[in-house]
Amino acid sequence: MSKNKKNKELDLASEYIFLSYSGLQGLSILGPILSLLNTGIKLAKCGIFSTEKSKPHAVRAIEFLKSYKTIDFEIEIVDVEDDNSSIEVVSNWLDNNYIDNRKSIFNTAGGQNKNIPLCLHKLLPKLDCLFVASSEVYRLYDVRNNKPITMKNPDKLTIEQLLETQGVPYSKADPNKSSELYFESLNSYLGKSKIVLPEGSMQNISVEGINIDFIVNTSSNRPQLFIFLLENNEI
């Protein structure tokens, strides 16, 4: 299917407002916004609903977005409590920003999962689209016309950018610790087999005390970690 055909049913003339809860994964906010921008949707405003615990993750993702891409829309972080009272806050924000020719998009995978079904129950009559993310593809579900629309993938970020957005500290690991007594490390095997790692992969990284042979970014910004787990005494 061609790119033009994918986006043929999208209304690119209207402005959209984007609503998302914030959880503890910054990419659950950043990924959808980048996907919407790549698809050609014009965002007028984003409302990110964050608890005290999730707010640092939302702030970090938004700061990265602003440093990474020039944007011409407002992003507002709205404080909510970690209970059902947030649903009324989200509903009021939607009412206050649903003006002119704007349409609304609600992110179904932003975080605070326990509130999303109740929030959708209240908001669905007022929503135009739902943003649905899977491990393979991003889609918009057009509520009014009852149809899914495939979106473009977000920009493919580097491993460093992914770790930065997620707030994950890392350091260079000792490559000698990646090898085992009776088994070659994965890096050594790939080298001898002349298998070239994808561009941008990181090798021999230590994250929170775990030595990782290498990290590969998939096209959907979901890093794949390859770790040798066997200990000498288990062989």
C-alpha positions in Angstrom: 0.0 0.0 0.0 1.4 3.4 -1.0 2.0 6.1 1.6 -0.6 8.3 -0.2 -3.2 5.6 0.0 -2.5 5.1 3.7 -3.3 8.7 4.5 -6.1 9.2 1.9 -8.9 9.2 4.5 -7.2 11.5 6.9 -8.5 15.0 7.3 -5.3 17.1 7.1 -7.2 20.4 6.7 -8.4 20.5 10.3 -6.4 21.3 13.4 -6.2 18.6 16.1 -5.8 18.6 19.8 -4.1 15.7 21.4 -4.9 14.3 24.9 -2.8 11.8 26.8 -2.3 10.6 30.3 1.3 10.4 31.3 2.7 7.2 32.8 6.3 6.3 33.6 7.4 5.9 30.0 8.2 9.1 28.1 8.1 7.3 24.7 4.3 6.6 25.2 3.8 10.4 24.7 6.7 11.2 22.4 6.1 8.3 19.9 2.5 9.2 19.1 3.2 12.9 18.7 6.1 12.2 16.3 3.9 9.8 14.4 1.2 12.4 14.1 3.6 15.0 12.9 5.2 12.7 10.4 1.8 11.8 9.0 1.0 15.4 8.3 -1.5 16.1 11.0 -1.5 19.7 12.2 -1.5 19.8 16.0 -3.0 22.9 17.7 -2.4 21.9 21.3 -1.5 18.9 23.4 -2.8 18.2 26.9 -0.7 15.8 29.0 -2.3 14.7 32.2 0.3 13.8 34.9 0.3 12.8 38.5 3.1 13.9 40.8 4.9 10.6 40.2 4.6 10.7 36.4 5.2 14.4 35.8 9.0 14.2 35.6 8.7 11.6 32.8 6.3 13.9 30.9 8.5 16.9 31.3 11.6 14.9 30.1 9.7 13.7 27.0 8.4 17.2 26.1 11.8 18.8 26.7 13.4 16.3 24.4 10.7 16.9 21.7 11.3 20.6 21.8 15.0 20.2 21.5 14.7 17.6 18.7 12.0 19.1 16.5 10.7 22.6 15.8 7.1 22.7 16.9 4.4 25.4 16.5 1.8 24.2 19.0 1.4 24.5 22.7 2.0 21.6 25.1 0.3 21.9 28.5 1.0 19.6 31.4 -2.1 19.3 33.6 -1.7 18.1 37.1 -4.1 15.3 38.1 -4.6 13.1 41.1 -4.0 9.3 40.9 -7.7 8.6 41.1 -11.0 8.9 39.2 -11.1 12.6 39.7 -8.7 13.0 36.8 -11.5 12.0 34.4 -13.4 15.2 35.1 -10.2 17.2 34.6 -9.6 15.6 31.2 -13.2 16.1 30.2 -13.1 19.8 31.1 -9.8 20.3 29.3 -11.3 18.8 26.2 -14.4 21.1 26.4 -12.2 24.2 26.9 -9.9 23.4 23.9 -12.4 21.9 21.4 -13.0 25.1 19.4 -13.2 26.3 15.9 -12.5 23.5 13.4 -10.4 21.4 15.8 -10.7 17.7 16.1 -9.6 15.6 19.1 -7.3 12.7 19.4 -7.1 10.6 22.6 -4.0 8.5 23.2 -5.1 5.1 24.5 -1.6 4.0 25.6 -0.2 7.0 27.3 -0.2 5.7 30.9 -2.3 5.5 34.0 -4.1 2.5 32.4 -6.6 2.1 35.2 -8.3 5.4 34.3 -8.3 5.0 30.5 -11.5 2.8 30.2 -13.5 5.1 32.5 -12.2 8.2 30.7 -13.1 6.7 27.4 -16.6 5.9 28.7 -17.1 9.6 29.5 -15.3 11.2 26.6 -16.0 8.9 23.7 -19.1 10.8 22.5 -17.0 13.9 22.3 -13.9 12.4 20.7 -13.0 12.3 17.0 -10.1 9.8 17.0 -8.3 7.3 19.2 -4.6 6.8 18.9 -3.8 3.1 19.2 -0.2 1.9 19.5 0.9 -1.7 19.0 4.4 -3.3 18.9 4.3 -3.1 15.1 2.2 -0.2 13.9 0.5 3.1 15.0 -3.1 3.7 14.0 -5.8 6.3 14.4 -9.3 5.0 14.9 -11.8 7.4 13.4 -14.6 7.3 15.9 -17.1 9.2 13.8 -16.7 6.9 10.7 -15.8 3.7 12.5 -12.6 3.0 10.6 -8.8 2.5 11.4 -6.2 4.6 9.6 -2.6 3.5 9.5 -0.1 6.2 10.6 3.5 6.8 9.6 6.1 5.6 12.1 7.8 8.2 14.3 11.3 9.2 13.6 13.8 6.5 14.4 15.7 7.7 17.4 19.3 6.7 18.3 19.8 4.4 21.3 21.3 7.4 23.2 18.1 9.4 22.5 15.9 6.6 23.6 17.7 6.1 26.9 17.7 9.9 27.4 14.0 10.1 26.8 13.3 7.3 29.2 15.6 8.7 31.8 17.8 5.5 31.9 21.4 6.1 33.1 24.0 3.9 31.4 27.7 3.5 31.1 30.2 1.6 29.0 30.6 -2.0 30.2 33.7 -4.0 30.4 33.6 -6.1 27.2 35.6 -8.9 29.0 32.6 -9.5 31.3 30.4 -10.2 28.3 32.3 -13.5 27.7 31.7 -16.8 29.4 34.1 -19.7 29.9 32.5 -22.2 27.5 30.4 -19.9 25.3 31.4 -17.1 22.9 29.7 -13.8 23.6 27.1 -12.8 21.1 29.3 -9.9 19.9 32.1 -12.3 19.1 29.8 -14.7 17.3 28.5 -11.9 15.1 32.0 -10.7 14.3 33.2 -14.1 13.3 30.0 -14.6 11.2 30.5 -11.2 9.5 27.0 -10.1 10.6 26.8 -6.4 10.6 24.7 -4.8 13.4 22.1 -2.3 12.4 23.3 1.3 12.2 23.2 3.1 15.5 23.4 -0.1 17.7 25.2 0.3 21.0 27.5 -2.5 22.3 28.8 -3.4 25.7 26.5 -1.1 27.7 25.9 -1.4 31.4 22.4 -0.3 32.6 21.7 -0.4 36.3 24.4 -3.0 36.8 23.3 -5.3 34.0 25.8 -5.8 31.2 24.1 -5.7 27.8 25.9 -7.2 24.7 24.2 -4.8 22.4 21.0 -2.7 22.0 19.2 -2.4 18.7 16.5 0.1 17.9 13.6 -1.3 15.9 11.7 1.0 13.5 9.1 1.7 16.2 11.6 2.9 18.8 11.3 -0.2 20.9 14.9 -1.1 21.8 15.8 -4.8 21.7 18.3 -5.9 24.3 20.6 -8.9 23.8 22.1 -10.2 27.1 24.1 -13.4 27.8 22.4 -14.7 30.9 24.2 -18.0 31.7 26.6 -18.0 34.6 29.7 -20.3 34.6 28.3 -22.5 37.3 25.2 -23.1 35.3 27.0 -24.5 32.2 
